């Protein structure tokens, strides 16, 4: 391990909110190690000096108002001790930028400190997890974590989890380290790269099987394509074989469709919104859920040309993709996109059905008697030659017809920003939704929102210019122009609506035009 990594500070804070300027630190836990030996720790509840403790935060953290009332210190009373204990150590934590932001916002000097985020590392190294929350990961790997969201419990659990991540890094195949060495050395300043560059390379890495679910929806994360090219490795195939497939016995419609498909002399195409009932047939993906390794390198090269080095977040995404590519994963499901990574995906997936990789998929699947396709995927890809002269078997006819009616709908939301519960994007998203509810949704409904989703149809007179300006915080240029027009200058005959989801705080926007539907209907009638 390099000299820089000899002094490590494991750190976690509990706070009353997400904004260091407005919210308070209410608990501090720190353990510092030098050369593998503990040299000091702090475990202290402090009285909030900005926003107060709420019932929600008390329920989340387990810190009661009684405990707060009993403590005699504010953070300012222990700030110097915190700063001295941290010193010039490397700060380690799960989503550590949140904690670092609060310390800096409370005048702790961290200008000498590097950081390692175990959340970033786990998303790179552990491709088969259903969740990357610390309490879930520590449970999955058998670590003691008795009081999740209490600062010292999180610190001690994260310390043990960090050791596991080091074992995983040391277990990476030497071929993978060699393939990424040049990138790590020259094209990113991400500090955690030193862990990879100094790895022991035992080569005994074994990914866990993704046993919790199999998502077979083409337009959402999918399982890897195990039969398309020689690039897909045995690791991917093994993950596919370990999935337990089950059918619900009360789905008589699906059983009938399967029976008909099995006895047809001609190749068939099953179109169903419930793909889980047809898992024994070959699923057909859409291009946007398939990873393209060549585009990943273009993605990296463009950033390096513009900025000279990838940021921490960009480096995490790049290494995540490289490791999954090394394992042979191609489907979006196994890439576990997080926050801004969802924006990056469009830069590293297949461009369209003409892409050579997708043509290989078509070639591979063309010999299969039965294919299963979601309605949405069929509406997008209906003119492909592979679907010609097949018998179309429609499951859940009314639902498919409804999906056809809505197929030209263009939709968006800001959930990915709300899900990232630290930093400026989350704050911007929360304020945007809060203001939209207060200034538009509730006046439109003429009552306070209920706990249930609220759908509002916008008229031609409903224009939201001030909210359109705020979209600059969320969208890239091309999408920004479309949705700003949606809010300010709706086209003739356009149908617009929004849906607010109070439970999660998300809001989605939707656009539909009859001409788009007529074009799709005309194209399908020729099938």
Secondary structure as UniProt FT lines:
FT   HELIX           3..5
FT   STRAND          7..15
FT   TURN            20..22
FT   STRAND          25..34
FT   TURN            35..36
FT   STRAND          37..45
FT   HELIX           55..61
FT   HELIX           65..70
FT   HELIX           75..86
FT   TURN            87..88
FT   STRAND          90..93
FT   TURN            94..95
FT   HELIX           96..105
FT   TURN            106..107
FT   TURN            111..112
FT   STRAND          115..117
FT   HELIX           118..125
FT   TURN            127..128
FT   HELIX           134..140
FT   TURN            141..142
FT   TURN            146..149
FT   HELIX           151..170
FT   HELIX           174..186
FT   TURN            191..192
FT   HELIX           193..197
FT   TURN            218..219
FT   TURN            226..227
FT   TURN            230..231
FT   HELIX           234..241
FT   TURN            249..250
FT   HELIX           252..263
FT   STRAND          268..271
FT   HELIX           275..278
FT   TURN            279..280
FT   STRAND          282..283
FT   HELIX           287..289
FT   STRAND          290..291
FT   HELIX           293..307
FT   HELIX           312..327
FT   HELIX           332..335
FT   TURN            339..340
FT   HELIX           341..345
FT   TURN            346..348
FT   TURN            353..354
FT   HELIX           356..365
FT   TURN            366..367
FT   STRAND          370..373
FT   HELIX           375..381
FT   TURN            382..383
FT   HELIX           385..387
FT   TURN            388..389
FT   STRAND          391..394
FT   HELIX           397..406
FT   TURN            407..408
FT   STRAND          410..413
FT   HELIX           415..419
FT   HELIX           423..436
FT   HELIX           437..441
FT   HELIX           442..445
FT   STRAND          454..458
FT   TURN            460..461
FT   HELIX           465..470
FT   HELIX           471..473
FT   HELIX           477..488
FT   TURN            492..493
FT   STRAND          494..501
FT   TURN            502..505
FT   STRAND          506..513
FT   HELIX           514..525
//
